[in-house]
Amino acid sequence: MTGHEPRPSRRTALGLLGAVPLTASGVLAASGVAEAAAGSSGRIPADLRPGGAFDRSIKDLAERDQFSGTVLLAHRGRHVLARAYGMADKDRRIPNEIDTIYAMASASKPFTGLAVVQLAGQRKLRFYDKVGDHLDGFPAEIAEHVTVHQMLTHTSGMTDPTNDRPEPHVFTSVEERNRDIAARARSQELRFTPGTSKEYSSMGYEVLGELVAAVSGQPFHEYVREHVFERAGMVDSAYHTRTEWLARERIAHPYMLQEDGSRVDGVRRLDKGGAGGVKGSNSARAFIGSGGGSGFTTAPGISHGGGIAGGSTNWSIYLDIDWVAVVLCNYDLQIEPIIEAERSRITA
């Protein structure tokens, strides 16, 4: 066990929330890239405008049924490209629009982080508080050693939540979902001694979501709605239930790729999963999102990436050159080439 860790800098904390340039994997972008692009930040490349090379490449993917979603590129607060492609709900023939709402998967983790930072600013918790300072029932190796800061920075050693039941479980309420997360969090074993390594952990953010609820006295979803979304004017962002997902026409349905190459609607077909088969991932079974992810937002509403069966998301903030890029889609696909095409043109 390590003794003392260096205190997190303001830049580190901002990086957790996507407020500094990040790569798709959440790593701080190299300063040289930002500096090189800063000199041309006043010029809008033709390739990024409507009808330009980037727009045409996404349109081509959509026409080949390899992309469905919304893309937004903004420079200095003004939209450069805002375009929707494909269908939000094929059964009801509802197309994706600029203001279509998408499940964000892990791209909503920064909102969990922001909630924690807010509570730390109010002195309701500290970054070096241990899990056991606020939550009961965890094994000693977690309760007495894992800190808030380690969970924020993916250095806690916590395992990711997995559905290891013999058959997929479909949750029917917020309370049932929260009980399940809490039980799995308390039954896990650490992968490594906290603070000695780094490994992406959704479980750490699940615990942070529970921590936000315990410290604030509000359910996690309500706290984020009131103190994050409403304060930022993000009126189309929320943690929707599966019932709302089915009922609201503006929320895109996730179309999950199957092993035979077809796609199925994950909200309507809870018996189906991703390409791994029936036991594969299907976030609609969870009923509602959590600290680990699966909030909902629109492209204009929001760097972090995320992926679920039937969805891939990424939002990047190029702080030094005043660009924001958002890609939200309701297909599961390899989103990295799209991000690279965006990045290479923005930083050219």
N, C-alpha and C positions, 0 to 999 in steps of 0.2 A: 504494500500500500504506500502510495506517495504521501509525503508530509504536507507541504503547502504548494498550491498552484498559483501561477501569476494571475493577478486580478484581470478580468476581461476589460478590454478597452472599449471606448464608445464605438469605434469603428467595427470591432468584433460584434458588438451587440447589434449595430445597424446592419451588418452583413447577414446576420441571422434572419432579419426581417425583409431582406431584399432591397435595402435602401442604398446599397453601393453596388457597382457592377459585378455581376456574378456569372459564372459559366452555368451551363445546364445542370451540372452536378452540384451546384451550390458553392463552388470554390470562387474566391475573389478573382476577378479578371485581372490579367497582367496589366500593370499600369502603363507599360510601353504601348500596348494596343490602344488604350484610351487616349494617351497623349498624342499618338500618331494621328488618330482620327479627329482630335479636337481642332486641329488647324483647318479642317474642312467642314466643321460642324454647321456652318451657315449655309452650306450647299445641300440641296435635296437631290440625291442621285436619281436620274431618270429611271433606273432599274427598279426603284422602290415606289414609283408613282403608279396610279391606276393605269392598267394596260402595259406596264413595264414588265421586265423579265421575271421578277419575283411573282407578281400577280398572275402572269401567264403560266408559270410553272405550277402554281397551286390550282389554277383552273384546269390545267391538263390532268393533274392527279384526280380532281373531282370528276371530270368527264370519264375517267377510267375507273371510277368508283373506288379510288384509293385514298380519298380524303373527303371528309364532311365536317364542316365547322365554320368558325369565324376567325378572321385574321385582322389585327389592328396594328398599324405602325403610326406612331405619333412623334413629332419633333417640336420641342419647346411648347408643349401643350396643345398643338394643333394636329389634327388627323392628316396624315399623308396618304395612307391607304386604309380603308375600312371596307371589308368585303366579306360576304357570307356565301358559302357554297354548300350544296347538298341539302338533305332533309333532316328536320328536327324530329318529325314523327311520320314515318312512312305510312302507317295504317290510316292516319287522318290526313295525309298529304299536306302536312305543314312544313314549309321550307325553313331552313335556317335563315335568320335575319341578323342584322348588326346587333340588336338588343336581345337575341336569344340567350337564355340562361343555361349554363353548362355545369355539370358536376366537375369539380376541380381536382379530385383525388388529393395527392399529397401537396399540390400547389397551394392548398389552404393552410399548411403548417405555419407559415409566417404569421397568420392571424392568431394562432395559439401562442406563438412566441411574443407577439405584441401585447397580448393580454397579460402574460407573465411580467413583461417589462413594465407595463402600467402599474401592476400591483406592487412591484419592487419600488417603483417611484413613489408610491403611496406608503411605503415602509410596512406593508402588510406581509411581505416576505423578503428574503435576501437571496442573492444568487448563490451564496454558499450554504444556505439552509440544506439540511439533509431531508430525504424523503420522509423519514420517520418524525421529523419535526412537525409535520402537518397531516400525515396520513397514517392510519393504523393498519396492522395486519400483514405487513411485508416481512419477509425473512430478514434477519439481522444484516446479512451481507449487502442488502439494498437499503434497508431503513437507516442504518448507521453510517453508510459510506457514500451512497450515491447522492450527488448534489443537484440542485436546480440547474446550475450552470452546465454541468456535465450532460444533463438531459437535453438542454438547449443546443449544445454543440456536438451531439452524437458521440460523446466520449464516455457514456455511462456504462457500457458493456451490456445493456439490456437487449434481450432478444426481441424480434419482431413478432406481433400477434399473428398467429396462423390458425386456420380452421382445420383442426386435426380430428374432427368428428368423422365417423364412418360415412355419414350422409350429410349433405349441405343443410345447415340450419337457417331457417327464415325467421327473423325476429319480428315481433308484432307490436312493440312499444318502445318508447325511449327508455323506460325504466328497465326493461328486460335487457336491452342492449348495454346499458351502463353497468348493470350487475355482471354481465358476462365479461366485459372489459376489465372490471375491477378484479374479478376472480382469476382471470388469466394473468393479469399483472402480478398478482401475489403468488402465483404458482411457478413463475419463471425462474431460471437459473442464469447467472451472469456469464457472458462469453469470455470476459477478461476483467482484470482488476480495474475498477473505475478510475478514469483519468490517465491510464497508461497507453491507450490506443484510441483509434477513431473508427467507428463503423456505423453506417446509417441505421437508425433505429426508430421505426414508427412507434414501438412500444414506449420509448421515452416520452414521446409527444402525447400518447394516450394517457400516461400518468400525469403529464403537465396539465392536460385537460381536466382531469379529476382534481388536481391541485387548485386550478383556477376556481372551480366550483366550491371547494372546501374553504378557501381563503376569502373569496368574495361573498359567499353566502347566496350566490345565484347559480342556477344550472348553467353549465358551460355555454350552451347554445344561446341562452338569454343574455349572458354577460357579453359575449362577443357581438351579438346584435346591438345591444344598447351602447356599449363603450367603444366598439371598433367600427362597425358598419355605419351606425347612425351618426356618429361623430364625424365620419369621413364623407357623409352624404351618399353612401353606397346603398341606395334604396332597393336595388335589385339583388343584393347579396344576402344570403341566409344559409342556415342549415335546415334544408327541407326534409320532411318525412317522405317515405315512399308514397303515402297517400297523396301528398301534394305533388309529387313527381308525376304521378299518373293523371292527376286532375288538371294541372296547369298547362295550357297549350304552349306557353313560352319556354318551358323547360325541355331541352333536347333529351331524347331517349338515347341510351347507350346501345350501339349496335356492335355486338360481340362477334369477333371472327371465330368460326368453327373449323374443325380439322378438315372438313370437306370443301373449305373455301367460301361457304355461305356466311351470312351474318344474321343474328337473331336479336330481337329487342330484349335487353336484359331486365327491364322493368316489368314487362308483360310475361316473360318466360323465366321465372325464378328457379325453375328446375334446371336451367342451362347455365353453364359457366363459360369461361373463355376457351381458347384453343385446347386447353388441357382436358376438356370434357366436362361432364356434369359436376365433378368435384372442383372444377377450376373456379377462379375468382369471379364473383358477381356482387358488386358493391350495393346493389339494390336490396339484397337480402338483409343488409344491416339495419334497415328501417330508417336510420338517420346517421349523419356523420358524427365525428368526435374530434378530440384533440389531435388525433393522428391524421385527420384529413376528411375529404368528401364534403366540404362546404360547396356552395353554388354561387356563381357570379356571372356577369356578362363581360364581354371584352372591354367596353368603355369603363367598366367599374374598376379595373385594376391598372428578386428573381428567384422564381422557383419552378420546378417542374413536377409533373405528376402523371401517373398512368394507372388505369384500371381496365378491366375487360370492358371494351366498348367506350373507351375514352383516353385521350392523351392531351395534356395541357402543359403550357410553359408561358411564363411572363418574365421578361428581362428588362432591367433598368440600366441603361448606359448613362450613368449619372454625369460623367465628365463631359459628355457631348450632347446631353439633353435629348436623348432618344428613349422611347419606351416601345417594346414590341410584345404583342400578346398573340398566342396561338391557342385556341380552344377548339377541340374537336370531339365529336361523339362517335368516332371510330377508334379502335385500338390499332396503332400503327407505329412504325419507327419514326419518331418525330425529330430525331437528331439531324437528319439531312435538311429538314425545313429550317431548323434553328441555325444551322451552319450557313445556309443560303441567306438568311436574314442577317446574321452577324457579319458575314464577309462583305456584304454590300453596305451595311451601316458604317462599318469601321474602315472602309476602303479609302 
